[in-house]
C-alpha cells in the first residue's frame, strides 16, 4: 500500500503545477486576477490569447499524461512495485489525484483551475476512445447553447456511461468516471450559477443558434 500512497501523493503534487500560473509567471501576470478569476485554459484564452492558452494546455495535459501514464509504472527507490496493488486502481488513483491537484494546488494556495484539460490528459492514458463521445457531447452542447462550461460538464458525464458500457468489469474505470463527472459539475458550480442568472459568457464563434 506504500506504493499506492506515495505515487498518489506525487500525482497530486504534479497536478499542483498549473500551466496558467507557470505561463503567467513568464509573462508577469496572474490570470486569477483577470477575467473570471479562474486559473484554467478558458480564462487564459479569453484574457491572454491563444498562444498563452496553448502553452497552458500543453502543461496541464502533459502533467496528466505523466501522472496517469508514467508514474504508476515507475520503480521508485525504496518502494518498488507492490504486487498486492492493483495496476488499474493505481492508475485511476494517480489520474484522480492529478486532477484534484490541478483544482486545489498546494503550490498556489489551493486556488486552481476546473480540471478539464488535466482530466482529458488522464483519460487519454486510461481509455483514449472515451475521448470521442466526450468531445462530441462537448461540441454539440457548445454549438447549441454557446456555453463552454455546460459542454464540459455534459462531456464529462459521458465517461461513466462509456466505461459502464465498454468495460463493465473494470470497477476502477467506472468509479473514476462517476467521480470525475460529479467533481467537474462541482468545479463548474459558479458557471451554473451564472447561467441561472443569465450572465454566463458564451463562445459566440461556436454557438450556431446565437441571435443574428
C-alpha positions in Angstrom: 0.0 0.0 0.0 3.0 2.3 0.4 3.4 2.4 -3.4 -0.2 3.4 -3.8 0.1 6.2 -1.2 3.4 7.6 -2.4 2.5 7.6 -6.1 -0.9 9.1 -5.5 0.8 11.9 -3.5 3.3 12.5 -6.2 0.5 12.7 -8.8 -1.3 15.3 -6.6 1.9 17.4 -6.4 2.4 17.1 -10.1 -1.2 18.2 -10.6 -0.5 21.3 -8.5 1.9 22.7 -11.1 -0.6 24.9 -13.0 0.1 25.7 -16.6 -1.6 29.1 -16.4 0.4 30.2 -13.5 3.7 28.9 -14.9 3.0 30.7 -18.2 1.7 33.7 -16.2 5.0 34.0 -14.3 6.9 34.1 -17.5 4.7 36.9 -18.8 4.4 38.7 -15.4 0.6 38.2 -15.0 -1.7 36.2 -12.7 -4.8 35.3 -14.6 -6.6 34.6 -11.3 -6.8 38.4 -11.1 -8.3 38.7 -14.6 -11.4 37.7 -16.4 -13.4 35.1 -14.5 -10.6 34.7 -12.0 -10.1 31.0 -12.8 -6.7 29.6 -13.4 -7.8 27.4 -16.3 -7.4 27.3 -20.1 -10.6 29.0 -21.0 -9.9 32.1 -18.9 -6.3 32.0 -20.2 -7.6 32.1 -23.8 -10.0 35.0 -23.1 -7.6 37.1 -21.2 -4.2 36.3 -22.7 -4.8 34.9 -26.2 -4.4 31.6 -28.0 -0.6 31.3 -27.8 -0.6 31.7 -24.0 -3.6 29.3 -23.7 -1.8 26.7 -25.9 1.1 26.7 -23.5 -1.3 26.3 -20.6 -3.0 23.3 -22.3 0.3 21.6 -23.1 1.4 21.8 -19.5 -1.9 20.8 -18.0 -2.5 17.9 -20.3 1.2 16.9 -20.2 1.3 16.6 -16.4 -1.8 14.3 -16.6 0.0 12.1 -19.2 2.9 11.8 -16.8 0.8 11.2 -13.7 -1.5 8.6 -15.2 0.7 7.1 -17.8 4.3 7.1 -16.5 4.1 7.4 -12.7 2.2 4.2 -12.0 4.9 2.1 -13.7 7.9 3.8 -12.1 10.2 1.7 -9.9 10.8 4.2 -7.1 13.8 3.7 -4.9 13.0 2.1 -1.6 9.4 1.4 -2.7 9.5 -0.8 -5.8 6.4 -2.4 -7.3 3.9 -3.9 -4.9 2.2 -7.0 -6.4 -0.6 -6.5 -4.0 -1.6 -3.2 -5.5 -4.0 -3.4 -8.5 -2.4 -1.6 -11.5 -5.8 -0.4 -12.6 -6.7 1.1 -9.3 -3.2 2.6 -9.0 -3.5 4.3 -12.4 -7.0 5.6 -11.5 -5.8 6.9 -8.2 -2.9 8.8 -9.9 -5.3 10.1 -12.5 -7.8 11.3 -9.9 -5.0 12.9 -7.8 -3.5 14.9 -10.7 -7.0 16.3 -11.5 -7.6 17.1 -7.8 -4.1 18.7 -7.6 -4.9 21.0 -10.5 -8.1 22.2 -8.9 -6.6 22.5 -5.4 -2.9 23.2 -6.0 -0.7 23.1 -2.8 1.8 25.4 -4.6 -0.7 28.1 -5.3 -2.8 28.5 -2.1 -5.3 25.8 -3.3 -6.7 28.1 -5.9 -6.5 26.3 -9.2 -8.5 25.6 -12.4 -11.5 23.5 -13.0 -9.7 20.3 -14.1 -11.0 19.9 -17.6 -7.7 19.9 -19.6 -5.9 17.8 -17.0 -8.8 15.3 -17.0 -8.6 15.0 -20.8 -4.9 14.1 -20.4 -5.7 11.4 -17.8 -8.5 9.9 -19.9 -6.2 9.9 -22.9 -4.0 7.5 -21.0 -6.6 5.4 -19.3 -9.1 5.0 -22.2 -8.3 7.1 -25.3 -11.5 6.1 -27.1 -13.6 7.6 -24.3 -12.5 11.0 -25.6 -14.6 10.6 -28.7 -18.1 10.7 -27.0 -16.7 13.3 -24.6 -15.7 15.6 -27.5 -18.9 15.0 -29.4 -21.1 15.8 -26.4 -19.0 18.9 -25.7 -19.1 20.2 -29.2 -22.8 19.5 -29.7 -23.6 21.4 -26.4 -21.4 24.4 -27.2 -22.8 24.6 -30.8 -26.4 24.5 -29.5 -26.0 26.7 -26.4 -22.7 28.5 -26.6 -21.9 27.5 -23.0 -18.4 26.0 -22.8 -18.8 25.1 -19.1 -22.0 23.3 -19.7 -20.4 21.4 -22.6 -17.6 20.4 -20.3 -20.0 19.0 -17.7 -22.1 17.1 -20.3 -19.0 15.8 -22.0 -17.5 14.5 -18.7 -20.9 12.9 -17.9 -20.3 10.6 -20.9 -17.4 9.0 -19.1 -19.2 6.7 -16.6 -21.7 5.8 -19.3 -18.9 4.9 -21.7 -17.0 2.9 -19.1 -20.0 1.1 -17.9 -20.9 0.0 -21.5 -17.5 -0.7 -22.9 -15.7 -2.0 -19.8 -18.3 -3.1 -17.3 -15.9 -5.3 -15.4 -13.4 -2.5 -14.7 -14.7 -1.2 -11.4 -11.8 1.2 -11.3 -12.7 2.9 -14.5 -16.4 3.0 -13.8 -15.7 4.5 -10.3 -13.3 7.0 -11.9 -15.9 8.1 -14.5 -18.6 8.6 -11.8 -16.2 10.5 -9.5 -14.9 12.8 -12.3 -18.4 13.6 -13.6 -19.5 14.6 -10.2 -16.3 16.5 -9.5 -16.4 18.5 -12.7 -20.0 19.6 -12.0 -18.8 20.7 -8.6 -15.9 22.7 -10.0 -18.3 24.4 -12.5 -20.9 25.4 -9.9 -20.1 29.1 -10.5 -20.8 28.6 -14.2 -24.2 27.0 -13.3 -25.0 30.0 -11.1 -24.1 32.4 -13.8 -26.2 30.5 -16.3 -29.2 30.7 -14.0 -28.6 34.4 -13.6 -28.3 34.9 -17.3 -24.8 36.4 -17.3 -22.6 33.5 -18.3 -20.3 34.1 -21.3 -20.9 32.2 -24.5 -18.5 31.0 -27.2 -20.1 33.0 -29.9 -17.9 31.7 -32.7 -19.1 28.1 -32.0 -22.6 29.0 -31.0 -24.7 28.2 -34.0 -28.0 29.2 -32.5 -26.9 32.7 -31.4 -29.1 35.6 -32.3 -28.3 37.1 -35.7 
